[in-house]
Amino acid sequence: MTNAPDQDIPRKVAASQGYRWVVEGFRLYRKNPLLLSAAFGVLFGIVMAMNLIPVIGSSLSELASPILVAGFMAAYRMLDEGRELELPNFLAGATGPAIPLMTVGAVQLLGALVIGKVMLGMGFDPQAVMTAAQTETDPAAMQAILNQAMPAIFTGMLLFTPLIMATWFAPALILFGGARPATALGVSLRAVAKNWAAMLVNGLTLGLLLFLSLLVPMMLGLLIAMPILFGSLYASYQAIFAVWADDTAEAAPDAVTRP
């Protein structure tokens, strides 16, 4: 499939596509499961190691997360095109548009910090809720704590939703389409909003997959589930952007490609 010459016009797909993206992600994963799982384990371990760095560790891992996503997008593009996958392919984000990808990570980080401040301002203390969940034996008292926290949690979910929408396709748009960070964030937001039904089905399917993976001891199931999630993300990008490009190229072969 080709890259979209006009990635700012995402294609709308049927809701059933959300499930098919997961199936397609699994199909691509089966082409090289050992390398995909091993690569996720290594890269995820690196990100977790960053979190151990005092003060700046969590910020560094947030900045690096779009680079990790872009690496898997490049890997799945190799598999989709029938080419041989190698470990260096997972570094496509780091060796390519690293700064734009880290800019997306910075937006994620800043957004999370602002939303966290809003929730704290509403009286939400996550540490207190976690402590109560572990130590509180009175169901009524625990319910009272949750009732007090629910407005802030609901507000946080409302604020996080557009942030996730804006960053969902941004790494792929930057890697494959050369989009600038601001453009990628805006296009991703519109693409998810335009395909909300398919994204909802996709999210529910992936949520079930991740839940089942957590039942595997030592979280080893994530070594399979997370690469499939990235494969599903690649498949959704192809369906919404790259397939649209194929259709557009047939309808208007003389169209001028925009940068």
Sequence and secondary structure as in RCSB ss.txt:
>XXXX:A:sequence
MTNAPDQDIPRKVAASQGYRWVVEGFRLYRKNPLLLSAAFGVLFGIVMAMNLIPVIGSSLSELASPILVAGFMAA
YRMLDEGRELELPNFLAGATGPAIPLMTVGAVQLLGALVIGKVMLGMGFDPQAVMTAAQTETDPAAMQAILNQAM
PAIFTGMLLFTPLIMATWFAPALILFGGARPATALGVSLRAVAKNWAAMLVNGLTLGLLLFLSLLVPMMLGLLIA
MPILFGSLYASYQAIFAVWADDTAEAAPDAVTRP
>XXXX:A:secstr
    TTTTS     TTHHHHHHHHHHHHHTTSHHHHHHHHHHHHHHHHHHHTSTTTHHHHHHHHHHHHHHHHHHH
HHHHHTT    GGGGGHHHHSSHHHHHHHHHHHHHHHHHHHHHHHHTT  HHHHHHHHHH   HHHHHHHHHHHH
HHHHHHHHHHHHHHHHHHSHHHHHHHH   HHHHHHHHHHHHHHTHHHHHHHHHHHHHHHHHHHTSGGGTTHHHH
HHHHHHHHHHHHIIIIIHHHHHHHHH TT     
